[in-house]
């Protein structure tokens, strides 16, 4: 459980091997390239390589073709470096022929399918319309050929149809056809001169006019038979076209995926050229790539280029080139690895710093277990987290799984199973021979003990965080950080002395706050923190004159006094923040007591339902709140004391695979 050891890799060779070298770097899957350097290997003249990606357009075209065919482009690594396919694709005609042929065949079938669908939609709409006019025994040609009259086909709301009696004196004739639930179908006839006024009347009655399509001829009954036959024929034609499209896509799918894979690989590999520096001259034409790889994989990586005579691979210590910041790759075990997500949310440690993940993993699980201790609910968290990871591959599932284990542990200590506080009591009294549960959360006399214990745990964690920062400071030879800062020896001395004196005063009645104690262990550390900048310069060998603050002592002291006040205040506010740990222990027990009380009030068959729903509610709501509060304690009360988070992530270059 640490930060992976890396080696610096320099690759230099003739430009004719550049594509092969890039492909080998991609194939390795664990090579982290660095940006191009203008001075590569100490040789002036190297400049970043800047070229336009020739595969972008081809990749876009093949991807669009796949979407048109209903194919989901899938990157298949086994075909990325297929040499036969590579040779075929090097011939542009092969790629263009496949795309053009497939596109033309697919477009023709899609055009035919769309035409048939349009015809069917039109015919089915006309079929529905004409089915309401089936009682009409006159041909449409005869009706529309009338010289002095106009006709309007459509439907009226049933309520409006009843109102036609109010317009009996108006010059129109309404012929009714069939009636639906809410509408009366029919047609009204009127003279040419009267039709505008009659249209206004029917519009006021909410008449919905239906226009007869131009392709409709003969009587409605005749046209209905004709449309049904035409729809049946088009449906059979559409099924045949759909089958042809399916056969075409199936026959081309394998070739499509292989070509897409190769194009995706070539396009992404070309993107790696932004990490390449080149030196071009009449005498030399060479490239230079620098990056990092895990120390354990360095030798294997180097052997990938043995077949190229004009390519040199140098494996050097990670700090060989001071111009490049060494990236960080976290390397943790089974239990702690999921918690890397929380570390990365705050920031990565630098390569020379220790990995905070193990400490975070343990303390996060510990605090969550204390605040959410319940054996039954913990088991549900363990199971739910495992299922989320197995079926959804959600990293949060693995975290839930682990904090659930600690919930079970503290649930056993509390004797709580799904809020039933006395379910495990017989186990302790009858089996283990104890007087009762180890921790009786609901007992009134335990309230102060729980809250004080929570603060005590916070003090231990804060002191541990300061000690970690002191160790890091000495590792980096940063004496201001290790000795003189609020999170160094001076801060630890002040914090520990105040707490020790206070605890002894209230527990044993002994007053340790003598004049010498206060001056030596409280005032002196605060003074050191106040003067940390000039003191650190003196420790580094600066003269007294050079150790003076740049803006003068007056400005420095003015600013530092306010900072010191904030430091003192933060020590005690951070300590009191851990009261929330004890608060949530009591809150969780109280909420479950309410659930049990409600279940007893309901009684009968409803009691188990109340218990189940109540437990699920508490797991969902309080579990989320506790998880957030623990993360807050980690970030603000612990990480802020020892973790800088200024590292750079180790990001190996690979083919980016984005699939639905």
Wavefront OBJ file of the C-alpha trace (Angstrom):
o trace
v 0.000 0.000 0.000
v 2.040 2.876 -1.297
v 2.800 4.998 -4.327
v 4.043 2.926 -7.257
v 7.749 3.294 -8.040
v 8.307 4.792 -11.493
v 11.197 5.012 -13.925
v 11.874 7.753 -16.469
v 11.909 6.492 -20.054
v 13.577 8.273 -22.972
v 12.952 6.885 -26.458
v 14.984 8.196 -29.369
v 15.169 6.912 -32.921
v 14.870 7.446 -36.651
v 11.622 9.052 -37.873
v 10.804 6.065 -40.093
v 10.113 4.019 -36.938
v 7.920 6.625 -35.213
v 4.557 5.014 -36.041
v 5.735 1.594 -34.864
v 7.131 3.055 -31.634
v 3.875 4.894 -30.900
v 1.885 1.715 -31.468
v 4.173 -0.216 -29.091
v 3.702 2.495 -26.447
v -0.065 2.224 -26.815
v 0.075 -1.564 -26.732
v 1.939 -1.533 -23.422
v -1.024 0.191 -21.729
v 1.117 1.601 -18.902
v 3.295 4.274 -20.525
v 2.718 7.826 -19.276
v 4.078 10.289 -21.885
v 5.174 13.816 -21.076
v 4.734 16.892 -23.240
v 7.351 17.523 -25.944
v 10.521 19.259 -24.788
v 12.432 21.773 -26.840
v 15.675 20.455 -25.435
v 15.535 16.693 -25.540
v 18.343 14.665 -24.050
v 20.461 17.778 -23.713
v 20.535 18.317 -27.487
v 19.294 21.636 -28.806
v 17.166 21.703 -31.940
v 14.310 19.402 -30.939
v 10.881 20.935 -31.475
v 7.376 19.600 -30.783
v 5.896 17.577 -33.633
v 2.795 19.215 -35.037
v 0.817 17.394 -37.720
v -2.844 17.105 -38.682
v -4.427 13.754 -37.905
v -5.170 12.083 -41.283
v -7.460 9.482 -39.697
v -9.975 11.879 -38.148
v -12.144 12.174 -41.268
v -12.026 8.447 -41.982
v -12.954 7.596 -38.383
v -15.832 10.067 -38.482
v -17.122 8.577 -41.732
v -17.017 4.963 -40.534
v -18.656 5.957 -37.212
v -21.501 7.796 -38.997
v -21.988 4.808 -41.274
v -22.314 2.534 -38.237
v -24.908 4.811 -36.647
v -26.847 4.846 -39.925
v -26.793 1.040 -39.984
v -27.843 0.770 -36.351
v -24.477 -0.697 -35.349
v -22.837 0.264 -32.072
v -19.135 0.815 -32.876
v -17.060 -1.398 -30.583
v -13.344 -1.184 -30.082
v -11.919 -4.725 -30.205
v -8.262 -4.735 -29.089
v -7.561 -8.076 -30.755
v -8.088 -6.466 -34.194
v -6.290 -3.182 -33.477
v -2.904 -4.517 -34.582
v -4.154 -7.133 -37.055
v -1.378 -7.067 -39.647
v -3.508 -8.427 -42.520
v -6.158 -5.827 -41.890
v -3.455 -3.205 -41.446
v -1.998 -3.968 -44.880
v -5.462 -3.879 -46.450
v -6.335 -0.568 -44.828
v -3.073 0.968 -45.972
v -4.670 0.831 -49.388
v -7.103 3.701 -49.310
v -9.200 2.086 -52.044
v -10.136 -0.795 -49.727
v -11.506 1.513 -47.050
v -13.317 3.753 -49.541
v -14.746 0.802 -51.432
v -16.176 -0.744 -48.275
v -17.656 2.549 -47.028
v -19.077 3.601 -50.392
v -20.542 0.195 -51.256
v -22.056 -0.322 -47.807
v -23.399 3.232 -47.721
v -24.977 3.015 -51.199
v -26.623 -0.353 -50.549
v -27.882 0.758 -47.144
v -29.140 4.119 -48.430
v -31.084 2.448 -51.252
v -32.789 0.031 -48.874
v -33.476 2.780 -46.316
v -34.978 4.969 -49.018
v -37.263 2.127 -50.110
v -38.211 1.406 -46.493
v -39.055 5.062 -45.839
v -41.121 5.220 -49.012
v -43.136 2.144 -48.044
v -43.664 3.461 -44.524
v -44.869 6.786 -45.926
v -47.299 5.028 -48.273
v -48.615 2.862 -45.442
v -49.065 5.823 -43.108
v -50.956 7.693 -45.812
v -53.147 4.696 -46.657
v -53.867 3.861 -43.008
v -54.891 7.467 -42.317
v -57.217 7.392 -45.337
v -58.545 3.978 -44.216
v -59.532 5.342 -40.817
v -61.125 8.365 -42.399
v -63.067 6.436 -45.050
v -64.317 3.874 -42.533
v -66.529 6.643 -41.129
v -67.939 7.420 -44.592
v -68.733 3.825 -45.553
v -72.498 4.526 -45.596
v -72.039 6.916 -48.514
v -73.153 5.092 -51.708
v -72.157 7.857 -54.121
v -68.760 8.147 -55.764
v -66.541 11.010 -54.708
v -66.202 12.058 -58.358
v -69.991 12.624 -58.556
v -70.031 14.619 -55.323
v -67.118 16.893 -56.161
v -68.288 17.448 -59.757
v -71.426 19.342 -58.602
v -71.396 22.784 -60.194
v -73.643 24.746 -57.778
v -73.054 23.067 -54.419
v -70.136 22.463 -52.056
v -69.665 19.609 -49.596
v -67.666 19.375 -46.347
v -66.827 16.005 -44.749
v -65.851 15.743 -41.087
v -67.108 15.281 -37.563
v -68.975 17.211 -34.885
v -68.882 16.788 -31.120
v -72.021 14.965 -30.014
v -73.138 18.005 -27.987
v -72.768 20.257 -31.062
v -74.732 17.847 -33.245
v -77.719 18.275 -30.943
v -77.522 22.043 -31.519
v -78.041 21.747 -35.296
v -81.783 21.984 -34.674
v -81.281 25.669 -33.852
v -80.166 26.254 -37.471
v -83.012 24.484 -39.321
v -83.844 27.700 -41.149
v -80.340 27.930 -42.635
v -79.747 26.799 -46.230
v -77.709 23.604 -45.677
v -78.250 19.865 -45.481
v -76.381 17.723 -42.944
v -76.067 14.006 -43.669
v -75.017 11.891 -40.739
v -72.868 8.749 -40.943
v -71.640 6.625 -38.054
v -71.282 7.883 -34.494
v -68.289 7.428 -32.184
v -68.286 7.860 -28.408
v -67.815 11.639 -28.509
v -68.231 12.525 -32.206
v -70.871 12.364 -34.903
v -69.467 11.855 -38.401
v -71.221 13.367 -41.388
v -71.179 15.872 -44.250
v -72.999 19.125 -44.938
v -74.017 20.495 -48.343
v -74.673 24.127 -49.253
v -74.899 26.341 -52.322
v -71.728 28.059 -53.491
v -73.021 31.475 -52.447
v -74.041 30.281 -48.974
v -71.020 28.109 -48.141
v -68.943 30.875 -46.369
v -71.758 31.578 -43.895
v -72.461 27.894 -43.367
v -68.743 27.248 -42.761
v -68.834 29.893 -40.012
v -71.819 28.211 -38.348
v -70.151 24.798 -38.317
v -66.875 26.314 -37.123
v -68.737 27.760 -34.129
v -70.021 24.212 -33.472
v -66.407 22.897 -33.503
v -66.814 20.964 -36.724
v -63.543 19.245 -37.710
v -63.239 19.116 -41.452
v -61.548 16.092 -43.013
v -60.276 16.538 -46.560
v -60.571 13.644 -48.938
v -57.120 12.706 -50.326
v -56.598 13.240 -54.058
v -55.867 9.547 -54.649
v -59.309 8.493 -53.330
v -61.788 7.574 -56.093
v -65.054 5.697 -56.400
v -67.316 4.965 -53.450
v -65.927 4.744 -49.903
v -66.666 1.003 -49.824
v -64.716 0.394 -53.028
v -61.822 2.498 -51.837
v -61.724 0.697 -48.477
v -61.217 -2.656 -50.209
v -58.535 -1.157 -52.430
v -56.664 0.473 -49.505
v -56.713 -2.730 -47.443
v -55.205 -4.666 -50.325
v -52.595 -1.953 -50.900
v -51.641 -1.801 -47.195
v -51.307 -5.587 -47.051
v -49.058 -5.561 -50.126
v -46.891 -2.717 -48.773
v -46.580 -4.441 -45.402
v -45.233 -7.570 -47.081
v -42.847 -5.429 -49.136
v -41.677 -3.615 -45.994
v -41.010 -6.906 -44.192
v -38.911 -8.041 -47.151
v -36.928 -4.775 -47.145
v -36.389 -4.999 -43.380
v -35.064 -8.519 -43.853
v -32.747 -7.332 -46.626
v -31.427 -4.516 -44.388
v -30.863 -6.978 -41.536
v -29.029 -9.391 -43.844
v -26.905 -6.584 -45.283
v -25.948 -5.205 -41.849
v -25.224 -8.700 -40.486
v -22.987 -9.539 -43.443
v -21.047 -6.272 -43.054
v -20.920 -6.075 -39.236
v -17.715 -8.069 -38.751
v -15.812 -6.069 -41.372
v -17.253 -2.823 -40.024
v -16.106 -3.511 -36.451
v -12.629 -4.501 -37.620
v -12.253 -1.378 -39.754
v -13.644 0.839 -36.991
v -11.237 -0.727 -34.485
v -8.256 -0.189 -36.742
v -9.246 3.408 -37.554
v -9.854 4.196 -33.891
v -6.474 2.748 -32.987
v -4.650 4.666 -35.722
v -6.444 7.918 -34.896
v -5.690 7.713 -31.163
v -2.126 6.602 -31.771
v -1.623 9.610 -34.030
v -2.840 11.830 -31.187
v 0.200 10.686 -29.229
v 2.348 12.673 -31.640
v 1.716 15.770 -29.536
v 4.084 14.186 -27.016
v 6.837 13.752 -29.617
v 9.791 16.063 -30.233
v 11.634 15.916 -33.558
v 15.005 16.992 -34.841
v 15.083 17.538 -38.595
v 18.209 18.523 -40.469
v 20.003 17.548 -43.694
v 22.019 15.001 -41.682
v 19.523 13.762 -39.079
v 15.809 13.028 -39.009
v 14.930 11.656 -35.591
v 12.280 11.723 -32.868
v 12.376 11.865 -29.082
v 9.711 10.706 -26.578
v 9.948 10.917 -22.809
v 7.634 9.542 -20.174
v 7.255 7.320 -17.144
v 6.544 3.649 -16.551
v 6.312 1.489 -13.477
v 9.730 0.340 -12.346
v 8.665 -3.317 -12.369
v 7.553 -3.065 -16.013
v 10.483 -1.048 -17.336
v 12.588 -3.968 -18.572
v 9.662 -5.623 -20.334
v 8.716 -2.283 -21.913
v 12.264 -1.761 -23.182
v 12.315 -5.177 -24.870
v 9.345 -4.166 -27.053
v 11.730 -2.039 -29.127
v 14.640 -4.467 -29.474
v 13.732 -5.301 -33.069
v 14.284 -1.691 -34.181
v 18.008 -1.112 -34.702
v 17.726 2.678 -34.928
v 15.618 3.077 -31.771
v 17.250 3.587 -28.371
v 15.376 3.200 -25.079
v 16.913 4.629 -21.905
v 15.556 3.657 -18.490
v 16.578 6.173 -15.824
v 15.670 6.954 -12.206
v 12.422 8.898 -11.856
v 14.196 12.102 -10.778
v 16.781 12.164 -13.573
v 15.139 15.107 -15.339
v 14.347 17.921 -12.912
v 12.266 19.713 -15.547
v 9.553 17.062 -15.372
v 7.239 16.566 -12.394
v 7.026 12.869 -11.589
v 3.406 11.678 -11.771
v 1.727 9.729 -8.977
v 0.184 6.285 -9.294
v -1.572 5.011 -6.193
v -1.029 1.333 -5.499
v -3.210 -0.105 -2.747
v -4.471 -3.466 -1.589
v -7.928 -5.033 -1.667
v -9.359 -3.231 1.338
v -8.015 0.271 0.779
v -8.045 0.575 -3.033
v -11.690 1.779 -3.367
v -10.905 4.744 -1.080
v -8.486 6.116 -3.671
v -11.596 7.796 -5.082
v -11.873 10.026 -1.981
v -8.163 10.849 -2.073
v -8.412 11.865 -5.743
v -11.408 14.084 -4.927
v -9.126 16.114 -2.652
v -5.988 15.804 -4.792
v -3.177 13.339 -5.372
v -0.076 13.211 -3.176
v 3.174 14.170 -4.854
v 5.482 11.326 -5.825
v 7.739 11.844 -2.787
v 4.868 12.048 -0.259
v 3.342 9.036 1.527
v 0.024 7.693 0.290
v -2.784 8.818 2.651
v -5.227 6.178 1.353
v -4.601 3.507 4.045
v -5.043 6.003 6.884
v -8.168 7.449 5.245
v -9.633 3.986 4.585
v -9.226 2.845 8.191
v -10.397 6.076 9.830
v -13.342 6.475 7.430
v -14.578 2.950 8.136
v -13.954 3.373 11.871
v -15.875 6.650 12.146
v -18.732 5.405 9.967
v -19.010 2.205 11.984
v -19.129 4.129 15.263
v -21.789 6.531 13.961
v -23.876 3.892 12.172
v -23.464 0.791 14.347
v -26.147 -1.811 13.605
v -25.514 -5.486 12.806
v -28.569 -5.957 10.575
v -28.206 -2.717 8.659
v -24.460 -3.299 8.343
v -25.071 -6.690 6.733
v -27.431 -5.026 4.235
v -24.709 -2.479 3.420
v -22.182 -5.283 2.916
v -24.551 -7.145 0.577
v -25.795 -4.033 -1.252
v -22.274 -2.738 -1.819
v -21.130 -6.102 -3.169
v -24.074 -6.217 -5.601
v -23.471 -2.641 -6.801
v -19.865 -3.505 -7.589
v -20.611 -6.891 -9.169
v -23.437 -5.836 -11.469
v -22.919 -2.077 -11.934
v -19.145 -1.825 -11.403
v -19.741 1.245 -9.220
v -16.694 1.962 -7.066
v -18.922 3.432 -4.354
v -20.319 -0.093 -3.974
v -16.945 -1.362 -2.774
v -16.751 1.479 -0.243
v -20.270 0.695 1.030
v -19.243 -2.946 1.341
v -16.296 -2.082 3.605
v -18.026 0.467 5.810
v -20.812 -2.081 6.227
v -18.296 -4.454 7.845
v -17.450 -1.833 10.468
v -21.164 -1.111 10.996
v -21.581 -4.803 11.795
v -18.654 -4.742 14.261
v -20.009 -1.774 16.216
v -23.545 -3.096 15.879
v -22.402 -6.167 17.794
v -20.809 -3.939 20.473
v -24.004 -1.868 20.726
v -26.167 -5.014 20.637
v -28.321 -3.476 17.888
v -29.935 -5.516 15.090
v -32.290 -3.548 12.806
v -32.945 -1.205 15.742
v -33.794 -4.010 18.170
v -31.471 -3.024 20.996
v -31.983 -6.107 23.200
v -31.816 -8.842 20.578
v -28.154 -9.692 21.329
v -28.385 -9.237 25.112
v -28.994 -12.986 25.785
v -25.826 -13.772 23.821
v -23.748 -11.607 26.156
v -25.460 -12.660 29.385
v -26.159 -16.373 28.773
v -23.351 -17.355 26.372
v -20.468 -15.056 27.327
v -21.481 -14.647 30.966
v -21.259 -10.860 30.871
v -23.593 -8.586 32.864
v -24.893 -7.039 29.653
v -23.944 -5.473 26.332
v -20.478 -3.853 26.086
v -22.006 -0.492 25.162
v -25.559 0.462 26.182
v -26.221 3.415 23.858
v -29.748 4.089 25.115
v -28.757 4.267 28.785
v -28.958 7.906 30.035
v -25.681 7.605 31.941
v -23.877 6.680 28.686
v -24.683 9.933 26.884
v -21.820 11.961 28.360
v -19.454 9.012 28.027
v -20.242 8.681 24.318
v -19.778 12.395 23.646
v -16.518 12.616 25.626
v -15.214 9.468 23.924
v -15.999 11.003 20.527
v -13.971 14.101 21.409
v -11.166 11.872 22.716
v -11.127 9.940 19.439
v -10.969 13.264 17.576
v -7.979 14.349 19.646
v -6.160 11.106 18.806
v -6.877 11.506 15.082
v -5.828 15.178 15.036
v -2.573 14.367 16.863
v -1.939 11.480 14.471
v -2.478 13.815 11.503
v 0.013 16.318 12.972
v 2.584 13.549 13.547
v 2.185 12.448 9.916
v 2.802 16.039 8.817
v 5.925 16.220 11.002
v 7.277 13.035 9.411
v 6.571 14.377 5.905
v 8.283 17.650 6.806
v 11.456 15.874 7.941
v 11.346 13.617 4.856
v 11.358 16.724 2.671
v 13.788 18.549 4.955
v 11.186 21.275 5.294
v 11.905 22.393 8.861
v 9.333 25.154 8.806
v 6.682 22.516 8.194
v 8.107 19.876 10.551
v 9.131 22.051 13.515
v 7.800 25.599 13.421
v 4.308 25.339 11.885
v 0.917 24.832 13.544
v 0.954 21.258 12.219
v 4.550 20.695 13.284
v 6.268 20.026 16.595
v 5.390 23.511 17.885
v 1.687 23.036 17.149
v 1.639 19.518 18.597
v 3.358 20.732 21.773
v 0.849 23.561 22.247
v -2.187 21.376 21.500
v -1.001 18.458 23.629
v -0.004 20.656 26.571
v -3.329 22.471 26.713
v -5.291 19.219 26.471
v -3.126 17.393 29.021
v -3.391 20.222 31.518
v -7.148 20.509 31.020
v -7.766 16.768 31.360
v -5.647 16.465 34.519
v -7.351 19.520 36.009
v -10.861 18.084 35.561
v -10.077 14.420 36.310
v -7.589 14.485 39.164
v -7.897 18.079 40.301
v -4.155 18.696 39.829
v -3.349 22.080 38.294
v -0.468 21.764 35.851
v -0.864 25.300 34.537
v 2.052 26.734 36.501
v 3.976 29.735 35.240
v 6.795 27.580 33.843
v 4.311 25.140 32.256
v 2.391 27.937 30.528
v 5.511 29.802 29.400
v 7.450 26.747 28.214
v 4.710 24.556 26.728
v 2.035 27.036 25.634
v 3.439 30.536 25.119
v 6.769 29.401 23.634
v 5.211 27.086 20.985
v 2.789 29.866 19.981
v 5.710 32.278 19.671
v 7.558 29.781 17.481
v 4.482 29.427 15.258
v 4.242 33.232 15.108
v 7.890 33.539 13.989
v 8.004 30.378 11.849
v 9.180 32.133 8.671
v 12.317 33.851 10.056
v 13.088 30.831 12.280
v 12.955 28.466 9.313
v 15.348 30.714 7.394
v 17.756 30.690 10.318
v 17.532 26.901 10.448
v 18.500 26.782 6.774
v 21.657 28.782 7.449
v 20.511 32.313 6.575
v 22.053 35.186 8.472
v 19.964 37.174 10.948
v 19.774 40.021 8.453
v 18.622 37.788 5.579
v 16.134 35.978 7.814
v 14.084 39.143 8.318
v 10.676 39.143 6.569
v 10.612 40.992 3.271
v 7.912 43.496 4.222
v 9.411 44.288 7.619
v 8.651 42.901 11.068
v 5.718 45.226 11.718
v 3.713 44.068 8.688
v 4.748 40.468 9.265
v 3.662 40.474 12.923
v 0.362 42.176 12.120
v -0.520 39.479 9.628
v 0.909 36.598 11.676
v -0.976 37.548 14.853
v -4.303 37.160 13.053
v -3.114 33.872 11.544
v -2.068 32.678 15.011
v -5.496 33.537 16.398
v -7.049 31.492 13.593
v -4.690 28.580 14.360
v -5.629 28.523 18.047
v -9.310 28.790 17.199
v -9.078 26.007 14.598
v -7.475 23.603 17.105
v -10.469 23.785 19.384
v -13.140 24.036 16.664
v -11.692 20.993 14.946
v -11.677 19.096 18.223
v -15.298 20.005 18.907
v -16.223 18.896 15.374
v -15.835 15.316 16.537
v -18.804 15.782 18.856
v -20.870 14.973 15.773
v -19.528 11.414 15.968
v -21.122 10.918 19.366
v -24.170 12.870 18.259
v -24.840 10.508 15.384
v -24.400 7.469 17.652
v -27.243 8.793 19.799
v -29.226 10.019 16.789
v -29.094 6.636 15.072
v -30.256 4.826 18.194
v -33.008 7.419 18.708
v -34.334 7.138 15.142
v -34.462 3.344 15.382
v -36.244 3.626 18.750
v -38.916 5.716 17.008
v -39.264 3.048 14.282
v -39.677 0.268 16.890
v -42.200 2.354 18.845
v -44.260 2.997 15.696
v -44.228 -0.714 14.834
v -45.531 -1.546 18.306
v -48.282 1.063 17.958
v -49.376 -0.367 14.590
v -49.202 -3.980 15.792
v -50.401 -7.048 13.906
v -49.386 -7.576 10.280
v -48.443 -3.916 9.879
v -45.658 -4.104 12.470
v -43.104 -5.933 10.248
v -43.882 -3.545 7.388
v -43.162 -0.516 9.589
v -39.873 -2.078 10.738
v -38.786 -2.866 7.157
v -39.745 0.552 5.754
v -38.230 2.335 8.766
v -34.932 0.492 8.454
v -34.720 1.195 4.734
v -35.457 4.873 5.364
v -32.756 5.133 8.045
v -30.212 3.282 5.896
v -30.912 5.573 2.951
v -31.200 8.942 4.668
v -28.973 8.686 7.740
v -26.449 6.458 5.950
v -25.970 9.153 3.318
v -25.691 11.939 5.907
v -23.192 9.986 8.027
v -21.104 9.170 4.941
v -20.928 12.878 4.038
v -20.124 13.940 7.615
v -17.292 11.420 7.908
v -15.854 12.650 4.610
v -16.032 16.189 5.946
v -14.071 15.162 9.046
v -11.483 13.467 6.836
v -11.006 16.493 4.594
v -11.230 19.393 7.048
v -9.973 17.951 10.341
v -7.302 15.547 9.060
v -6.324 16.046 5.409
v -5.956 19.793 5.901
v -3.201 19.132 8.463
v -0.877 16.855 6.523
v -2.020 16.369 2.922
v -1.053 18.875 0.202
v -2.755 17.165 -2.746
v -0.434 18.751 -5.301
v 0.513 15.567 -7.164
v 0.084 14.912 -10.885
v -1.893 11.799 -11.917
v -0.200 8.944 -13.734
v -2.252 8.632 -16.931
v -1.032 5.973 -19.369
v -1.865 6.704 -22.970
v -4.336 4.225 -24.432
v -7.009 4.030 -27.075
v -10.046 5.826 -25.680
v -13.002 3.465 -25.763
v -16.407 5.144 -25.440
v -19.293 2.748 -25.814
v -22.918 2.823 -24.704
l 1 2 3 4 5 6 7 8 9 10 11 12 13 14 15 16 17 18 19 20 21 22 23 24 25 26 27 28 29 30 31 32 33 34 35 36 37 38 39 40 41 42 43 44 45 46 47 48 49 50 51 52 53 54 55 56 57 58 59 60 61 62 63 64 65 66 67 68 69 70 71 72 73 74 75 76 77 78 79 80 81 82 83 84 85 86 87 88 89 90 91 92 93 94 95 96 97 98 99 100 101 102 103 104 105 106 107 108 109 110 111 112 113 114 115 116 117 118 119 120 121 122 123 124 125 126 127 128 129 130 131 132 133 134 135 136 137 138 139 140 141 142 143 144 145 146 147 148 149 150 151 152 153 154 155 156 157 158 159 160 161 162 163 164 165 166 167 168 169 170 171 172 173 174 175 176 177 178 179 180 181 182 183 184 185 186 187 188 189 190 191 192 193 194 195 196 197 198 199 200 201 202 203 204 205 206 207 208 209 210 211 212 213 214 215 216 217 218 219 220 221 222 223 224 225 226 227 228 229 230 231 232 233 234 235 236 237 238 239 240 241 242 243 244 245 246 247 248 249 250 251 252 253 254 255 256 257 258 259 260 261 262 263 264 265 266 267 268 269 270 271 272 273 274 275 276 277 278 279 280 281 282 283 284 285 286 287 288 289 290 291 292 293 294 295 296 297 298 299 300 301 302 303 304 305 306 307 308 309 310 311 312 313 314 315 316 317 318 319 320 321 322 323 324 325 326 327 328 329 330 331 332 333 334 335 336 337 338 339 340 341 342 343 344 345 346 347 348 349 350 351 352 353 354 355 356 357 358 359 360 361 362 363 364 365 366 367 368 369 370 371 372 373 374 375 376 377 378 379 380 381 382 383 384 385 386 387 388 389 390 391 392 393 394 395 396 397 398 399 400 401 402 403 404 405 406 407 408 409 410 411 412 413 414 415 416 417 418 419 420 421 422 423 424 425 426 427 428 429 430 431 432 433 434 435 436 437 438 439 440 441 442 443 444 445 446 447 448 449 450 451 452 453 454 455 456 457 458 459 460 461 462 463 464 465 466 467 468 469 470 471 472 473 474 475 476 477 478 479 480 481 482 483 484 485 486 487 488 489 490 491 492 493 494 495 496 497 498 499 500 501 502 503 504 505 506 507 508 509 510 511 512 513 514 515 516 517 518 519 520 521 522 523 524 525 526 527 528 529 530 531 532 533 534 535 536 537 538 539 540 541 542 543 544 545 546 547 548 549 550 551 552 553 554 555 556 557 558 559 560 561 562 563 564 565 566 567 568 569 570 571 572 573 574 575 576 577 578 579 580 581 582 583 584 585 586 587 588 589 590 591 592 593 594 595 596 597 598 599 600 601 602 603 604 605 606 607 608 609 610 611 612 613 614 615 616 617 618 619 620 621 622 623 624 625 626 627 628 629 630 631 632 633 634 635 636 637 638 639 640 641 642 643 644 645 646 647 648 649 650 651 652 653 654 655 656 657 658 659 660
